[in-house]
Amino acid sequence: MNKTITYSSFVIAGLIMVIAFVTATTYTQLAVAVILYPLFIYFAFKVFPRKTIQPESVKPSQKESEGIADIDKRTFLKLIGATGLSFFLYSIFIKKAGTPFSLFGSKSESGTVSLEDSAGDKIDPVEKQPTDGYRLTELDDSIIAYFGYTHKDGSWFIMRVDTETGSYRYVRGDSDFTIGWADREHSKYDYYANVF
């Protein structure tokens, strides 16, 4: 009966602790989870007691004189514990996490990171491009390939690819894609910058 209570208490304390840590959204909830953690450890020690096995050939007086057998193991455990504690304290006390992202751009006063090109001009990664929203509708794949793109508002453009010279040229229209596609070989194509 005593083992049943201990095992069930261990399972319940473990579930409560995991739920408390996972769902913690405020510092108060995190503090409650940290306070419940020693209760879980107590039941863990009750469920998994430490058993020491002594070889028959070693005398107790000889074992006591050896001391700590593995210094490196204890050093490693101390290092891991200190690292975990420092990350925990860093997450609590440091409000702005701009330092790790300083390699990718400059940090503004609001804590956000802005991207810059090599000249120092700011880059907007969500900037709308002239061809955003167009979908491939028609394809004529030969030595000179034609790709017809349409937009939901009725506008369209055709990209002509000359595979021998590797050139890309464009033509666009605001409506009547079917007429533009039928006349694709005779349309006047130009560079992307001139068409858009």
TAKAKA-V743307 format. One line per field, one symbol per residue. ss: DSSP state (2 for helix, 1 for strand, 0 for the rest). psi: psi as a letter, one per 30 degrees, with the letter a starting at -180 (. if undefined). A space follows every 50 residues. Layout:
BEGIN
ss->???
psi->???
END
This chain:
BEGIN
ss->02222222222222222222222000222222222222222222222000 00000000022222220000222222222222222222222220000022 20000110000011110000011000000000001111110001111111 0000011111110000111111100022222200000001022220
psi->eeeeeeeeeeeeeeeeeeeeeegkfleeeeeeeeefeeeeeeeeeeeilk kkkkkffkkeeeeffebkfjeeeeeeeeeeeeeeeeeeeefefjekhfef gfffakklffflkkkkaffgkkkjfgkklfgkfkkkelkjjaejkkjkkl lfgflllkkkjjfefgkkllkllflieeeeeegefgljllleefe.
END
